[in-house]
Amino acid sequence: MAEITAAMVKELRERTGAGMMDCKKALKETDGDVEKAIDKLREMGLASAKKKASRSANDGKVVSYIHAGGKIGVLLEVNCETDFVANTDDFNNLCKDIAMQIAAAAPLYVSKEEVPQDEIEKEKQIQKEQLKQQGKPENVLDKIVEGKINKYYEEVCLLEQPYIKDGSLKVKNLVENAIAKLGENIIVKRFARFKIGEE
């Protein structure tokens, strides 16, 4: 069995636009053969991402946001395709709204794909144990745990979080709306959140 390296996963992600975990899984199933893994992802329908999502987004902005009298700060990188869009009010407002979301809701990751698998497994085990202690029947545990994991994603993943200004939207819907309005691919790339007194 070939060793699946981070570089292989990264290459596959860049070539297909599929999520990290899906790329890892496809590489495992094809014994590390990148070309076969691409075919595998196509079969799974994951490589056929939305048209705009396949376009490279090499422009954008790094924005900063300071909250609560200088007690919380956020640095955020959001990418788009052109500097024209990067300089529009709509794009800048989107960046500001996302930075405020990070300050208020303290996510740990941008997306579900970034959450380490071992962390998900650990969370599943914790949830399963709690449910067993509550006397839930064995045959419904997995279904309930799945729902709880989705809730967990809403807590720790920025794009899955309910938007602080409108709970009927998730942050990813905010980004999708901006893509539709501005006509360019937009990617929330990374962020760092600083809070006084936190390690």
VEXDREN-2710 file (C-alpha; in Angstrom, 1 decimal):
% VEXDREN-2710
k/r/px/py/pz
1/MET/0.0/0.0/0.0
2/ALA/1.5/3.3/-1.1
3/GLU/1.9/6.1/1.5
4/ILE/-0.6/8.9/0.9
5/THR/1.3/12.1/1.5
6/ALA/0.0/15.6/2.1
7/ALA/1.6/16.7/-1.2
8/MET/-0.3/14.1/-3.1
9/VAL/-3.6/15.2/-1.5
10/LYS/-2.8/18.8/-2.2
11/GLU/-2.0/18.1/-5.9
12/LEU/-5.3/16.2/-6.3
13/ARG/-7.2/19.0/-4.6
14/GLU/-5.7/21.6/-6.9
15/ARG/-6.4/19.5/-10.0
16/THR/-10.0/18.6/-9.1
17/GLY/-11.3/21.1/-6.6
18/ALA/-12.6/18.2/-4.5
19/GLY/-12.5/18.3/-0.7
20/MET/-9.4/17.1/1.2
21/MET/-11.1/14.1/2.8
22/ASP/-12.5/13.0/-0.6
23/CYS/-9.1/13.3/-2.2
24/LYS/-7.5/11.3/0.6
25/LYS/-10.1/8.6/0.2
26/ALA/-9.8/8.4/-3.6
27/LEU/-6.0/8.1/-3.3
28/LYS/-6.3/5.3/-0.7
29/GLU/-8.7/3.4/-2.9
30/THR/-6.4/3.8/-6.0
31/ASP/-3.2/3.0/-4.0
32/GLY/-1.8/6.5/-4.5
33/ASP/-2.3/6.6/-8.3
34/VAL/-3.2/10.3/-8.9
35/GLU/-4.7/9.8/-12.4
36/LYS/-6.9/6.9/-11.2
37/ALA/-7.9/9.0/-8.2
38/ILE/-9.0/11.8/-10.6
39/ASP/-11.2/9.2/-12.4
40/LYS/-12.5/7.9/-9.1
41/LEU/-13.5/11.5/-8.0
42/ARG/-15.2/12.1/-11.4
43/GLU/-17.2/8.9/-10.9
44/MET/-18.2/10.1/-7.5
45/GLY/-19.3/13.3/-9.1
46/LEU/-17.1/15.4/-6.8
47/ALA/-14.8/16.7/-9.5
48/SER/-17.6/18.2/-11.5
49/ALA/-17.9/21.2/-9.1
50/LYS/-19.8/24.3/-10.1
51/LYS/-18.4/26.0/-13.2
52/LYS/-17.2/29.1/-11.3
53/ALA/-15.6/27.0/-8.5
54/SER/-13.2/25.5/-11.0
55/ARG/-11.9/28.9/-12.0
56/SER/-8.7/30.1/-10.2
57/ALA/-9.1/32.9/-7.7
58/ASN/-5.7/34.5/-7.5
59/ASP/-6.7/38.0/-6.5
60/GLY/-8.5/39.3/-3.5
61/LYS/-7.8/41.0/-0.2
62/VAL/-6.4/40.5/3.2
63/VAL/-8.6/42.4/5.6
64/SER/-8.3/43.1/9.3
65/TYR/-11.1/43.7/11.9
66/ILE/-10.7/44.8/15.5
67/HIS/-13.5/44.3/17.9
68/ALA/-14.5/44.9/21.5
69/GLY/-12.2/47.9/22.1
70/GLY/-9.1/46.1/20.8
71/LYS/-9.7/42.8/22.7
72/ILE/-10.3/40.7/19.6
73/GLY/-8.6/41.0/16.2
74/VAL/-9.1/39.1/13.0
75/LEU/-6.9/38.8/9.9
76/LEU/-8.7/37.2/6.9
77/GLU/-7.8/36.3/3.3
78/VAL/-10.6/36.2/0.8
79/ASN/-9.7/35.4/-2.9
80/CYS/-11.5/36.4/-6.1
81/GLU/-10.5/36.3/-9.8
82/THR/-9.8/40.0/-10.5
83/ASP/-8.6/43.1/-8.7
84/PHE/-11.7/44.8/-10.2
85/VAL/-14.0/42.7/-8.1
86/ALA/-11.6/42.9/-5.1
87/ASN/-12.1/46.6/-5.1
88/THR/-15.9/46.6/-5.2
89/ASP/-18.0/47.6/-2.2
90/ASP/-19.9/44.3/-2.4
91/PHE/-16.6/42.3/-2.1
92/ASN/-15.3/44.5/0.7
93/ASN/-18.6/44.3/2.6
94/LEU/-18.5/40.5/2.3
95/CYS/-14.9/40.4/3.7
96/LYS/-15.9/42.7/6.6
97/ASP/-19.0/40.6/7.4
98/ILE/-17.0/37.4/7.4
99/ALA/-14.3/39.0/9.6
100/MET/-17.0/40.1/12.1
101/GLN/-18.4/36.5/12.0
102/ILE/-15.0/35.1/12.9
103/ALA/-14.6/37.7/15.8
104/ALA/-18.1/36.8/17.2
105/ALA/-18.3/33.1/16.6
106/ALA/-14.7/32.0/16.9
107/PRO/-14.6/29.2/14.3
108/LEU/-11.5/26.9/14.2
109/TYR/-11.6/26.0/10.5
110/VAL/-12.7/27.5/7.2
111/SER/-14.6/24.4/6.0
112/LYS/-15.6/20.8/6.9
113/GLU/-12.8/19.5/4.7
114/GLU/-10.2/21.1/7.0
115/VAL/-11.3/19.3/10.2
116/PRO/-8.8/16.5/10.9
117/GLN/-10.4/13.0/10.6
118/ASP/-9.1/12.0/14.0
119/GLU/-10.9/14.9/15.5
120/ILE/-14.2/13.9/13.9
121/GLU/-13.8/10.3/15.1
122/LYS/-13.0/11.5/18.6
123/GLU/-16.2/13.7/18.6
124/LYS/-18.2/10.8/17.3
125/GLN/-17.0/8.6/20.1
126/ILE/-17.8/11.3/22.7
127/GLN/-21.3/11.7/21.3
128/LYS/-21.9/8.0/21.1
129/GLU/-20.9/7.5/24.7
130/GLN/-23.2/10.3/25.9
131/LEU/-26.1/8.7/23.9
132/LYS/-25.5/5.3/25.4
133/GLN/-25.5/6.8/28.9
134/GLN/-28.9/8.4/28.0
135/GLY/-30.1/4.9/27.2
136/LYS/-30.6/5.5/23.4
137/PRO/-31.1/2.2/21.5
138/GLU/-28.0/0.9/19.6
139/ASN/-29.8/0.9/16.2
140/VAL/-30.4/4.7/16.2
141/LEU/-27.1/5.8/17.5
142/ASP/-25.3/6.3/14.2
143/LYS/-28.2/8.5/12.8
144/ILE/-28.2/10.7/15.9
145/VAL/-24.4/11.0/15.9
146/GLU/-24.5/12.1/12.3
147/GLY/-26.9/14.9/13.2
148/LYS/-24.7/15.9/16.1
149/ILE/-21.5/15.9/13.9
150/ASN/-23.3/18.3/11.6
151/LYS/-24.1/20.5/14.6
152/TYR/-20.4/20.2/15.5
153/TYR/-19.4/21.5/12.0
154/GLU/-21.7/24.5/12.6
155/GLU/-19.8/25.3/15.7
156/VAL/-16.2/24.9/14.4
157/CYS/-16.4/25.5/10.6
158/LEU/-16.7/29.1/9.4
159/LEU/-18.6/28.3/6.2
160/GLU/-21.1/26.1/8.1
161/GLN/-21.9/28.6/10.8
162/PRO/-25.2/30.4/10.9
163/TYR/-24.6/33.9/9.8
164/ILE/-24.6/36.3/12.9
165/LYS/-26.7/38.9/11.1
166/ASP/-29.3/36.5/9.7
167/GLY/-29.6/33.1/11.2
168/SER/-31.6/31.7/8.2
169/LEU/-28.3/31.9/6.2
170/LYS/-25.1/30.0/6.7
171/VAL/-21.8/31.9/5.9
172/LYS/-21.3/29.7/2.8
173/ASN/-24.7/31.1/1.5
174/LEU/-23.3/34.6/2.0
175/VAL/-20.3/33.6/-0.2
176/GLU/-22.6/31.9/-2.8
177/ASN/-24.8/35.0/-3.0
178/ALA/-21.7/37.2/-3.6
179/ILE/-20.5/34.8/-6.3
180/ALA/-23.9/35.0/-8.0
181/LYS/-23.9/38.8/-7.8
182/LEU/-20.3/39.5/-8.7
183/GLY/-19.9/36.7/-11.3
184/GLU/-16.6/35.5/-10.1
185/ASN/-15.3/32.6/-8.0
186/ILE/-14.8/33.7/-4.4
187/ILE/-12.9/31.6/-1.9
188/VAL/-12.5/32.2/1.8
189/LYS/-8.8/31.1/2.0
190/ARG/-7.7/31.4/5.7
191/PHE/-8.0/33.4/8.8
192/ALA/-6.4/34.1/12.2
193/ARG/-8.3/35.2/15.3
194/PHE/-6.6/36.8/18.2
195/LYS/-8.1/37.4/21.6
196/ILE/-6.4/39.0/24.6
197/GLY/-5.4/36.4/27.1
198/GLU/-5.9/33.4/24.9
199/GLU/-3.1/31.0/24.1
END
